[in-house]
């Protein structure tokens, strides 16, 4: 083509070719145990347990480590367990990778990360003779659409997950639940005495499909353990049972728990004939072509931002040096100006001194900008762009949008016009990015979602009218099933300029698979310049899986540079939440909460290497993108990333 310039580079790469096929007839049963996020990485976990002596702290192996222990006790040498986090399963599970196993046990799955590649891979695996135990856990029924779940292979009907109701989620039976045997002659149940088993703390259940067999039920009659055949393979759903936490925390103390697991896995593997594969190293030649005639979106530091980076100027020299090495000039700092509003004397949470609704007059005695001014100065010291987040208690009390508009306007007035001003003379959009509400509760959506959109549009509309050049964003949290409605109601009219996202527990592939769908819908209704801003994200795993997660997400991040305002890894300094240790560097002198022994927190102002290194590697990835095409003839069948 005239005017087209390409550069081609030939190279050799090391590849792994599958060779040396061996049958696994007399070998150990190969089990892939997918144990969820960080808890699946703990060979020793301490938690509070009820005992005859009262509530005491007990340390024990958790999830896959516990199952490995009880299987060894029940059937020594019978099973070979491979332990994966949910991240590894979601990122690498496909029709080929799963054939290395006879049985897959999966629990702790974040439903919105189940992409077509994995769903198709599971169907192929089971149809071909593999066994699947779909364990019951807090997260395993969080798929937003039935077609993007494992429903096709399960012996019960799976119900799509709706985070805010109105109740159309997987049916749940609250505990305590005593199980009763229904089919004692089934190989899974043979010799088991459930009458002396501890109670389950709860269990999901579903409509039993035609052809499925009920193995156990709740005392009230609800079918909970169900099996069936799918293609050549077998599937078991043990309602309420995963490992030694979640709903089966105490049930796992049952004397026959290991026997149950051993019999279940043996039965599930009964029809599997997938051969063992011995990898062989080889060398392949390929060509990488770069097209310099068609530049793409520019990659900036904003794509590699870190939450709470505004704290850096107040940290010690070691922490400041680590931050500076990442070259994050021009990235975002997300902070809250909410402290500018003085609380009411003796008021309750979120009760503030009201300043009316008139945007032309401010009573500055009701505001305190000293904390905000300090944060503003700190952000400027590290050469980042402020994103001001305004907390609003939407969803749990009636809100007057005019009053909250005034609160936001006061900060805009202060930073974009000047302190103690009323008019807009001299206005400059120094504060440009503003986020209204953090993870608003949108349920029940049938009544609340429309209220949220009206509330947001009122505030955004008035702010846009008075202060041109602002870019206002909203949502975040469990927004996936509702973003199309938000796009139609808030983005189409120009009130919402960008959508905030908090994709915790999602692979990078899944994050942008969803975003592509949102973009496609937006364009279909005439929204042509919609932007997204990932203001918080992480996958709750440690060590090598965490490093891999970060490195794997950079490719789709860079690919979507044109529609991304920025991203913010949660977060800079060590921070504990929900038992998990966030953070790029260690803090507060502790080794952290319960973490894998090989990956402890490093200490104050020392890098968490498996996270920090992923950002350090990308520190110079800035500038214009160009299209590339990789050709390696020997690798003919590369699986889709989705």
C-alpha positions as CSV (number, residue, x, y, z in Angstrom):
1,X,0.0,0.0,0.0
2,X,1.4,3.4,-0.9
3,X,2.7,5.4,2.0
4,X,2.8,2.4,4.3
5,X,6.0,1.8,6.2
6,X,6.7,-1.3,8.2
7,X,9.7,-2.7,10.0
8,X,10.1,-6.4,10.3
9,X,12.3,-8.1,12.8
10,X,13.1,-11.8,12.7
11,X,13.8,-13.6,16.0
12,X,13.9,-16.9,17.7
13,X,11.9,-17.7,20.8
14,X,11.8,-20.7,23.2
15,X,8.5,-22.5,23.1
16,X,7.0,-25.5,24.7
17,X,5.8,-28.2,22.4
18,X,3.5,-31.0,23.7
19,X,5.1,-34.3,23.2
20,X,5.8,-37.6,25.0
21,X,2.2,-38.6,25.5
22,X,1.6,-41.1,28.3
23,X,-1.6,-42.6,29.5
24,X,-2.6,-42.0,33.1
25,X,-4.6,-45.2,33.7
26,X,-2.7,-46.4,36.8
27,X,-1.4,-43.0,37.8
28,X,-2.6,-40.7,40.6
29,X,-5.8,-38.9,40.0
30,X,-4.8,-35.4,38.9
31,X,-6.9,-32.8,40.6
32,X,-6.8,-29.0,40.0
33,X,-8.1,-27.3,43.2
34,X,-9.1,-23.7,42.5
35,X,-9.2,-22.2,46.0
36,X,-10.2,-18.5,45.5
37,X,-8.0,-15.5,46.2
38,X,-5.5,-14.8,49.0
39,X,-6.9,-17.4,51.4
40,X,-6.1,-20.1,49.0
41,X,-2.4,-19.3,49.4
42,X,-2.3,-19.9,53.2
43,X,-0.8,-23.2,54.4
44,X,-1.5,-22.0,58.0
45,X,-4.5,-19.7,58.9
46,X,-5.6,-18.6,62.3
47,X,-9.3,-17.8,62.9
48,X,-11.8,-17.8,65.7
49,X,-13.6,-21.2,66.1
50,X,-16.4,-22.3,68.4
51,X,-15.4,-25.3,70.5
52,X,-16.5,-27.1,73.6
53,X,-14.2,-24.7,75.5
54,X,-15.7,-21.6,73.9
55,X,-14.5,-19.5,71.1
56,X,-10.7,-20.0,70.6
57,X,-8.1,-19.1,68.0
58,X,-7.2,-22.1,66.0
59,X,-4.4,-22.4,63.3
60,X,-5.0,-24.8,60.5
61,X,-4.2,-25.3,56.8
62,X,-6.8,-23.6,54.7
63,X,-8.7,-24.5,51.5
64,X,-6.5,-26.5,49.1
65,X,-3.9,-27.1,51.7
66,X,-6.6,-28.5,54.0
67,X,-8.0,-30.7,51.3
68,X,-4.6,-32.0,50.4
69,X,-4.1,-33.0,54.1
70,X,-7.5,-34.8,54.5
71,X,-7.1,-36.6,51.2
72,X,-3.7,-37.9,52.2
73,X,-5.2,-39.2,55.4
74,X,-8.2,-40.8,53.7
75,X,-6.4,-42.2,50.6
76,X,-2.6,-41.9,50.8
77,X,-1.0,-41.6,47.4
78,X,-4.2,-41.7,45.5
79,X,-4.4,-38.0,44.4
80,X,-2.0,-35.4,43.0
81,X,-3.3,-31.9,43.8
82,X,-2.3,-28.8,41.9
83,X,-3.4,-25.6,43.8
84,X,-4.4,-22.6,41.8
85,X,-5.7,-19.2,42.9
86,X,-8.9,-18.1,41.2
87,X,-6.8,-15.6,39.3
88,X,-4.7,-18.3,37.6
89,X,-7.9,-20.3,36.7
90,X,-9.6,-17.2,35.3
91,X,-6.5,-16.1,33.4
92,X,-5.2,-19.4,32.0
93,X,-8.2,-21.8,32.0
94,X,-9.1,-23.0,28.5
95,X,-9.8,-26.2,26.6
96,X,-6.1,-27.1,26.3
97,X,-4.7,-26.1,29.7
98,X,-7.5,-28.0,31.6
99,X,-6.8,-31.3,29.9
100,X,-3.8,-31.8,32.2
101,X,-6.2,-32.8,34.9
102,X,-8.8,-35.5,35.6
103,X,-10.9,-33.4,38.0
104,X,-11.3,-29.7,38.7
105,X,-12.6,-28.4,42.0
106,X,-13.4,-24.7,41.9
107,X,-14.6,-22.3,44.5
108,X,-14.2,-18.6,45.4
109,X,-14.8,-17.6,41.8
110,X,-15.5,-14.0,40.9
111,X,-18.3,-14.4,38.4
112,X,-17.8,-11.3,36.2
113,X,-14.3,-12.7,35.3
114,X,-15.7,-15.8,33.7
115,X,-15.1,-15.1,30.1
116,X,-16.3,-17.2,27.1
117,X,-12.8,-18.8,26.8
118,X,-13.0,-20.3,30.2
119,X,-16.7,-21.2,30.0
120,X,-16.1,-23.0,26.7
121,X,-13.0,-24.7,28.1
122,X,-15.0,-26.1,31.0
123,X,-17.7,-27.4,28.7
124,X,-15.1,-29.1,26.5
125,X,-13.3,-30.5,29.5
126,X,-16.4,-32.1,31.0
127,X,-17.9,-33.2,27.7
128,X,-14.6,-35.0,26.9
129,X,-14.7,-37.0,30.2
130,X,-13.3,-34.7,32.8
131,X,-14.9,-34.3,36.3
132,X,-16.0,-31.0,37.9
133,X,-16.9,-30.3,41.5
134,X,-18.4,-26.8,41.5
135,X,-18.0,-26.0,45.2
136,X,-20.3,-23.7,47.1
137,X,-18.8,-20.5,48.4
138,X,-19.6,-16.8,48.9
139,X,-18.5,-15.9,45.4
140,X,-19.4,-18.9,43.2
141,X,-22.8,-17.6,42.2
142,X,-21.8,-14.1,41.2
143,X,-22.1,-14.4,37.4
144,X,-24.2,-11.5,36.0
145,X,-25.6,-13.5,33.0
146,X,-26.5,-17.2,32.8
147,X,-24.7,-17.6,29.5
148,X,-21.5,-16.3,31.1
149,X,-21.5,-18.9,33.9
150,X,-21.0,-22.6,34.2
151,X,-24.8,-23.2,34.1
152,X,-24.7,-25.5,31.1
153,X,-22.6,-28.1,32.9
154,X,-24.1,-27.9,36.4
155,X,-26.8,-30.3,37.6
156,X,-28.8,-27.4,39.1
157,X,-30.1,-24.2,37.4
158,X,-27.8,-21.2,38.0
159,X,-29.6,-17.9,38.6
160,X,-27.9,-14.6,37.3
161,X,-26.4,-12.5,40.1
162,X,-28.0,-9.1,40.6
163,X,-25.9,-7.3,43.3
164,X,-28.8,-5.0,44.5
165,X,-31.7,-7.4,44.0
166,X,-34.6,-7.3,43.7
167,X,-34.0,-10.9,44.9
168,X,-33.4,-12.7,41.7
169,X,-30.2,-14.3,42.9
170,X,-29.2,-17.9,43.6
171,X,-31.6,-19.3,46.2
172,X,-29.9,-19.5,49.6
173,X,-30.8,-21.6,52.6
174,X,-29.5,-20.0,55.9
175,X,-27.9,-22.2,58.5
176,X,-27.5,-24.1,60.6
177,X,-28.3,-26.9,58.2
178,X,-28.1,-30.6,59.0
179,X,-27.7,-32.8,56.0
180,X,-29.5,-36.1,55.4
181,X,-28.5,-38.9,53.0
182,X,-30.8,-39.4,50.0
183,X,-28.9,-41.9,47.9
184,X,-26.6,-43.9,50.1
185,X,-25.7,-46.4,47.3
186,X,-24.2,-43.8,45.1
187,X,-20.3,-44.2,45.0
188,X,-19.9,-40.6,46.3
189,X,-22.1,-41.4,49.4
190,X,-21.3,-45.0,50.1
191,X,-20.5,-45.6,53.8
192,X,-21.0,-42.0,54.8
193,X,-22.9,-41.2,58.0
194,X,-24.2,-37.6,57.9
195,X,-26.1,-37.8,61.1
196,X,-23.0,-37.0,63.2
197,X,-21.7,-34.4,60.8
198,X,-21.6,-30.7,62.0
199,X,-24.1,-28.3,60.5
200,X,-23.4,-26.2,57.5
201,X,-23.5,-22.4,58.0
202,X,-25.6,-22.0,54.9
203,X,-26.0,-23.3,51.3
204,X,-26.9,-22.2,47.8
205,X,-29.3,-24.5,46.0
206,X,-31.1,-24.5,42.7
207,X,-33.7,-26.2,40.6
208,X,-32.5,-29.8,40.0
209,X,-32.2,-30.4,36.3
210,X,-33.8,-33.4,34.5
211,X,-31.5,-36.4,34.7
212,X,-29.6,-35.2,37.8
213,X,-29.4,-37.3,41.0
214,X,-29.9,-35.9,44.5
215,X,-27.4,-37.3,46.9
216,X,-28.2,-35.3,50.1
217,X,-30.8,-32.8,51.3
218,X,-31.3,-30.4,54.1
219,X,-33.5,-31.6,57.0
220,X,-36.3,-29.6,55.6
221,X,-36.1,-31.4,52.2
222,X,-34.2,-28.9,50.1
223,X,-31.9,-30.8,47.7
224,X,-28.3,-29.7,48.2
225,X,-25.8,-32.3,46.9
226,X,-26.6,-33.1,43.3
227,X,-24.7,-35.0,40.6
228,X,-25.1,-35.8,36.9
229,X,-23.3,-36.7,33.7
230,X,-22.6,-34.1,31.0
231,X,-21.2,-35.6,27.8
232,X,-18.7,-38.2,28.8
233,X,-17.9,-36.4,32.1
234,X,-19.4,-36.1,35.5
235,X,-20.3,-33.0,37.7
236,X,-21.0,-32.7,41.4
237,X,-22.5,-29.8,43.1
238,X,-22.1,-30.2,46.9
239,X,-24.3,-27.4,48.2
240,X,-22.8,-25.7,51.3
241,X,-19.4,-27.4,50.9
242,X,-16.1,-26.0,49.8
243,X,-13.2,-26.6,52.2
244,X,-12.8,-25.7,55.8
245,X,-14.1,-22.1,55.6
246,X,-17.1,-20.3,54.1
247,X,-20.3,-22.3,54.7
248,X,-18.4,-25.6,55.6
249,X,-16.1,-24.0,58.2
250,X,-17.3,-26.4,60.9
251,X,-18.7,-29.2,58.6
252,X,-15.1,-29.8,57.6
253,X,-14.5,-31.2,61.2
254,X,-16.7,-34.2,60.3
255,X,-14.7,-37.3,60.8
256,X,-15.6,-38.6,57.3
257,X,-14.9,-35.3,55.4
258,X,-11.7,-36.7,53.9
259,X,-13.5,-39.9,52.9
260,X,-16.3,-37.9,51.3
261,X,-13.8,-35.8,49.3
262,X,-11.8,-38.9,48.2
263,X,-14.9,-40.8,47.1
264,X,-16.3,-37.7,45.2
265,X,-13.0,-37.1,43.4
266,X,-12.6,-40.8,42.5
267,X,-16.1,-40.9,41.1
268,X,-15.7,-37.6,39.2
269,X,-12.5,-39.0,37.6
270,X,-14.1,-42.3,36.6
271,X,-14.6,-41.4,32.9
272,X,-11.5,-39.2,32.3
273,X,-9.1,-40.5,29.7
274,X,-7.1,-37.3,29.1
275,X,-3.5,-38.4,28.6
276,X,-0.6,-37.1,30.7
277,X,1.4,-34.6,28.7
278,X,5.1,-34.2,29.1
279,X,6.3,-30.8,27.8
280,X,9.3,-30.7,25.5
281,X,11.4,-27.6,24.8
282,X,11.9,-26.4,21.3
283,X,12.9,-23.2,19.3
284,X,10.7,-21.4,16.9
285,X,11.3,-18.5,14.5
286,X,9.0,-15.6,14.2
287,X,8.6,-12.2,12.7
288,X,7.4,-9.0,14.4
289,X,6.1,-6.3,12.0
290,X,5.6,-2.7,13.2
291,X,3.5,-0.3,11.2
292,X,4.9,3.2,11.8
293,X,2.5,4.9,9.4
294,X,-0.5,4.7,11.6
295,X,0.1,6.0,15.1
296,X,-2.3,5.0,17.9
297,X,-3.3,6.5,21.3
298,X,-0.5,8.0,23.4
299,X,0.5,6.1,26.5
300,X,1.0,8.4,29.5
301,X,1.8,7.9,33.2
302,X,-1.9,8.2,33.9
303,X,-2.4,4.6,32.9
304,X,0.0,3.4,35.7
305,X,-1.2,5.4,38.6
306,X,-1.3,4.4,42.3
307,X,-4.0,5.2,44.8
308,X,-3.0,7.4,47.8
309,X,0.1,8.6,46.1
310,X,-0.6,12.1,47.6
311,X,0.8,10.7,50.9
312,X,4.3,10.4,49.3
313,X,5.6,14.0,50.2
314,X,4.9,13.3,53.8
315,X,6.8,10.0,53.9
316,X,10.5,9.3,54.5
317,X,13.2,9.6,51.9
318,X,13.3,5.9,51.1
319,X,9.6,5.9,50.2
320,X,9.9,9.1,48.1
321,X,12.9,7.6,46.2
322,X,10.9,4.4,45.4
323,X,8.0,6.5,44.2
324,X,10.2,8.8,42.1
325,X,11.7,5.8,40.3
326,X,8.3,4.9,38.8
327,X,8.2,8.1,36.7
328,X,4.6,8.9,37.5
329,X,4.6,12.6,36.7
330,X,1.2,13.2,35.1
331,X,-0.5,10.3,36.8
332,X,-3.6,10.9,39.0
333,X,-4.0,11.4,42.7
334,X,-7.5,10.5,43.9
335,X,-8.4,12.3,47.1
336,X,-11.4,13.7,49.0
337,X,-12.2,17.3,49.6
338,X,-15.1,16.2,51.8
339,X,-13.2,17.5,54.9
340,X,-13.8,21.1,53.7
341,X,-17.4,20.8,55.0
342,X,-17.5,21.4,58.7
343,X,-19.6,18.9,60.7
344,X,-22.5,20.0,62.7
345,X,-21.8,20.2,66.4
346,X,-22.8,16.9,68.0
347,X,-24.1,15.8,64.7
348,X,-24.2,12.2,63.5
349,X,-22.2,10.7,60.5
350,X,-22.5,12.9,57.4
351,X,-24.4,15.6,59.2
352,X,-22.8,18.9,58.1
353,X,-23.4,22.6,58.4
354,X,-25.7,23.5,55.6
355,X,-25.0,26.4,53.3
356,X,-28.2,26.4,51.3
357,X,-28.4,26.0,47.5
358,X,-27.4,29.4,46.1
359,X,-24.2,29.0,44.1
360,X,-23.7,32.7,43.9
361,X,-23.1,33.2,47.6
362,X,-21.1,31.1,50.1
363,X,-20.8,31.3,53.8
364,X,-17.1,30.5,54.1
365,X,-17.3,30.1,57.9
366,X,-18.9,26.7,57.3
367,X,-15.9,25.3,55.4
368,X,-12.4,24.3,56.4
369,X,-10.0,24.0,53.4
370,X,-6.8,23.6,55.4
371,X,-6.6,19.8,55.0
372,X,-7.6,20.1,51.3
373,X,-5.0,22.8,50.7
374,X,-2.3,20.6,52.2
375,X,-3.3,17.7,50.0
376,X,-3.5,20.0,47.0
377,X,0.1,21.1,47.7
378,X,1.3,17.6,48.1
379,X,-0.2,16.5,44.8
380,X,1.5,19.4,43.1
381,X,4.8,18.4,44.7
382,X,4.7,15.0,43.0
383,X,3.5,16.5,39.7
384,X,0.2,14.6,39.6
385,X,-3.3,15.5,38.6
386,X,-6.0,15.8,41.3
387,X,-9.2,13.8,41.1
388,X,-11.5,15.0,43.9
389,X,-13.9,12.4,45.2
390,X,-17.0,13.7,47.0
391,X,-18.5,11.2,49.5
392,X,-22.3,11.4,49.6
393,X,-24.4,9.0,51.7
394,X,-26.6,8.1,48.8
395,X,-28.9,5.2,49.4
396,X,-29.4,5.4,53.1
397,X,-30.9,8.8,53.7
398,X,-32.9,11.3,51.7
399,X,-30.7,13.8,50.0
400,X,-31.4,17.3,48.7
401,X,-29.3,17.6,45.5
402,X,-29.1,21.3,45.8
403,X,-27.4,21.2,49.1
404,X,-24.8,18.6,47.9
405,X,-24.3,20.7,44.7
406,X,-23.3,23.6,46.9
407,X,-20.8,21.5,48.9
408,X,-19.0,20.5,45.6
409,X,-19.3,24.0,44.2
410,X,-17.6,25.4,47.3
411,X,-14.4,23.4,46.6
412,X,-14.5,24.3,42.9
413,X,-14.9,27.9,43.8
414,X,-12.0,27.7,46.2
415,X,-9.5,26.0,43.9
416,X,-10.7,27.3,40.5
417,X,-11.6,30.9,41.3
418,X,-10.0,31.7,44.7
419,X,-10.6,31.5,48.5
420,X,-13.6,33.4,49.9
421,X,-14.9,34.4,46.4
422,X,-18.5,34.5,45.2
423,X,-18.4,35.2,41.4
424,X,-16.6,33.4,38.7
425,X,-14.3,36.1,37.5
426,X,-10.8,34.7,36.9
427,X,-12.1,31.1,36.8
428,X,-9.6,28.5,35.5
429,X,-10.3,24.7,35.7
430,X,-7.3,23.9,37.9
431,X,-9.5,21.3,39.5
432,X,-10.9,19.5,36.5
433,X,-11.7,15.9,37.5
434,X,-14.4,15.4,40.0
435,X,-16.0,12.1,41.2
436,X,-19.5,12.2,42.7
437,X,-20.0,9.5,45.3
438,X,-17.9,6.4,45.9
439,X,-19.5,3.0,45.2
440,X,-23.1,4.2,45.6
441,X,-25.7,1.7,46.7
442,X,-28.0,1.3,43.7
443,X,-30.4,-1.2,45.2
444,X,-33.1,-2.0,44.7
445,X,-32.4,-0.8,41.2
446,X,-36.0,-0.8,40.1
447,X,-36.6,2.2,42.4
448,X,-33.2,3.5,43.3
449,X,-31.3,3.6,40.0
450,X,-33.5,6.2,38.5
451,X,-33.2,8.3,41.7
452,X,-29.4,8.0,41.5
453,X,-29.4,9.2,37.9
454,X,-31.6,12.2,38.7
455,X,-29.5,13.1,41.7
456,X,-26.3,12.9,39.7
457,X,-27.7,14.8,36.7
458,X,-29.0,17.6,38.9
459,X,-25.5,18.1,40.5
460,X,-23.6,17.7,37.3
461,X,-25.9,19.8,35.3
462,X,-25.6,22.8,37.6
463,X,-21.8,22.4,38.0
464,X,-21.3,22.2,34.2
465,X,-23.4,25.3,33.7
466,X,-21.5,27.4,36.2
467,X,-18.0,26.0,35.8
468,X,-17.1,25.1,32.2
469,X,-14.3,22.6,31.6
470,X,-15.1,20.2,34.4
471,X,-15.1,16.4,33.8
472,X,-17.5,14.7,36.2
473,X,-17.5,11.0,36.8
474,X,-19.6,8.6,38.9
475,X,-20.6,5.0,39.7
476,X,-17.9,2.5,40.7
477,X,-18.6,-0.7,42.7
478,X,-21.0,-3.3,41.5
479,X,-22.0,-1.3,38.4
480,X,-21.7,-3.9,35.7
481,X,-25.4,-4.9,35.3
482,X,-26.5,-1.3,35.4
483,X,-23.9,0.6,33.4
484,X,-26.0,0.6,30.2
485,X,-28.8,2.4,32.1
486,X,-26.3,4.9,33.6
487,X,-24.8,5.5,30.1
488,X,-28.3,6.1,28.7
489,X,-29.5,8.4,31.5
490,X,-26.4,10.2,32.6
491,X,-23.8,10.1,29.8
492,X,-26.0,10.6,26.7
493,X,-27.0,14.1,28.0
494,X,-23.4,15.0,28.8
495,X,-23.8,15.2,32.6
496,X,-21.5,12.2,33.3
497,X,-18.3,12.6,31.4
498,X,-16.6,9.4,32.6
499,X,-17.5,6.2,34.5
500,X,-15.5,5.3,37.6
501,X,-14.7,1.6,37.8
502,X,-13.5,-0.6,40.8
503,X,-12.8,-4.0,39.1
504,X,-11.5,-5.9,42.1
505,X,-10.9,-9.6,41.6
506,X,-11.1,-9.4,37.7
507,X,-8.4,-10.3,35.3
508,X,-7.2,-7.5,33.0
509,X,-8.9,-9.4,30.2
510,X,-12.2,-9.4,31.9
511,X,-12.0,-5.7,32.9
512,X,-11.8,-4.6,29.3
513,X,-14.1,-7.3,27.9
514,X,-16.8,-5.6,29.9
515,X,-15.6,-2.1,29.0
516,X,-15.7,-3.0,25.3
517,X,-19.3,-4.0,25.7
518,X,-20.1,-0.7,27.5
519,X,-18.4,1.2,24.7
520,X,-20.3,-0.7,22.0
521,X,-23.6,0.1,23.7
522,X,-22.7,3.8,24.2
523,X,-21.9,4.2,20.5
524,X,-25.2,2.5,19.6
525,X,-27.2,5.2,21.4
526,X,-25.0,8.1,20.1
527,X,-22.5,8.5,23.0
528,X,-19.3,9.0,21.0
529,X,-16.7,10.1,23.5
530,X,-17.3,8.1,26.6
531,X,-14.3,7.7,28.9
532,X,-13.6,5.3,31.7
533,X,-11.4,5.8,34.8
534,X,-10.3,2.9,36.9
535,X,-10.1,4.7,40.3
536,X,-9.4,1.5,42.3
537,X,-8.4,-2.0,41.3
538,X,-6.4,-5.0,42.4
539,X,-6.7,-8.8,42.5
540,X,-6.6,-10.1,46.1
541,X,-3.6,-12.4,45.6
542,X,0.1,-12.4,46.8
543,X,3.4,-13.3,45.3
544,X,3.9,-14.6,41.8
545,X,0.1,-14.7,40.9
546,X,0.0,-11.0,41.9
547,X,3.0,-10.1,39.7
548,X,1.5,-12.0,36.8
549,X,-1.9,-10.3,37.2
550,X,-0.3,-6.9,37.0
551,X,1.9,-7.7,34.0
552,X,-1.0,-9.4,32.1
553,X,-3.3,-6.4,32.6
554,X,-0.8,-3.9,31.1
555,X,-1.5,-5.1,27.5
556,X,-5.2,-4.3,27.5
557,X,-4.6,-1.1,29.5
558,X,-2.3,0.2,26.8
559,X,-4.6,-1.1,24.1
560,X,-7.5,0.9,25.6
561,X,-5.4,4.1,26.1
562,X,-7.8,6.0,23.9
563,X,-10.8,5.4,26.1
564,X,-9.1,5.4,29.5
565,X,-8.5,8.6,31.5
566,X,-6.3,6.7,33.9
567,X,-6.0,3.8,36.3
568,X,-5.1,3.7,40.0
569,X,-3.7,0.5,41.7
570,X,-5.1,0.3,45.3
571,X,-2.8,1.4,47.0
572,X,0.7,2.9,47.7
573,X,1.4,2.2,51.3
574,X,0.4,-1.0,53.1
575,X,-3.3,-1.0,54.0
576,X,-5.4,-3.7,55.6
577,X,-8.9,-4.3,54.5
578,X,-11.0,-7.5,54.8
579,X,-8.0,-9.5,55.9
580,X,-6.0,-8.7,52.8
581,X,-2.9,-6.5,52.7
582,X,-3.0,-3.9,49.9
583,X,0.1,-1.8,49.2
584,X,3.1,-1.3,47.0
585,X,5.4,-0.7,50.0
586,X,5.4,-1.9,53.6
587,X,4.1,0.3,56.4
588,X,3.3,0.6,60.1
589,X,6.2,-1.7,61.1
590,X,4.1,-4.9,60.9
591,X,4.7,-7.9,58.8
592,X,1.0,-7.7,57.8
593,X,-1.9,-9.9,58.7
594,X,-2.0,-13.5,57.6
595,X,0.1,-13.9,54.5
596,X,1.9,-16.7,52.7
597,X,5.3,-17.4,54.5
598,X,7.3,-16.9,51.3
599,X,5.7,-13.5,50.6
600,X,5.6,-11.5,53.9
601,X,5.3,-7.7,54.0
602,X,8.8,-6.3,53.7
603,X,8.8,-3.7,56.5
604,X,8.4,0.1,56.5
605,X,9.1,1.9,53.2
606,X,10.5,-1.3,51.6
607,X,9.0,-2.4,48.3
608,X,6.5,-5.3,48.0
609,X,8.7,-6.5,45.1
610,X,6.1,-8.6,43.2
611,X,3.9,-5.5,42.9
612,X,6.4,-2.7,42.8
613,X,8.5,-4.5,40.1
614,X,5.5,-4.7,37.8
615,X,5.2,-0.9,37.8
616,X,9.0,-0.4,37.7
617,X,9.2,-2.5,34.5
618,X,6.6,-0.1,32.9
619,X,8.3,3.1,34.2
620,X,9.4,4.1,30.7
621,X,6.4,2.9,28.7
622,X,5.4,6.3,27.5
623,X,4.7,7.8,24.1
624,X,2.9,7.0,20.8
625,X,1.7,3.4,20.1
626,X,2.1,1.7,16.7
627,X,0.4,-1.3,15.4
628,X,2.3,-4.6,15.5
629,X,1.7,-8.1,14.1
630,X,3.5,-11.1,15.4
631,X,3.9,-14.2,13.2
632,X,5.2,-17.5,14.6
633,X,4.3,-20.2,12.1
634,X,4.8,-23.1,14.5
635,X,2.2,-21.6,16.9
636,X,-0.7,-21.9,14.5
637,X,-3.5,-22.2,17.1
638,X,-3.1,-19.4,19.6
639,X,-6.2,-19.4,21.9
640,X,-8.3,-16.2,22.1
641,X,-7.5,-13.9,25.0
642,X,-11.2,-14.0,25.8
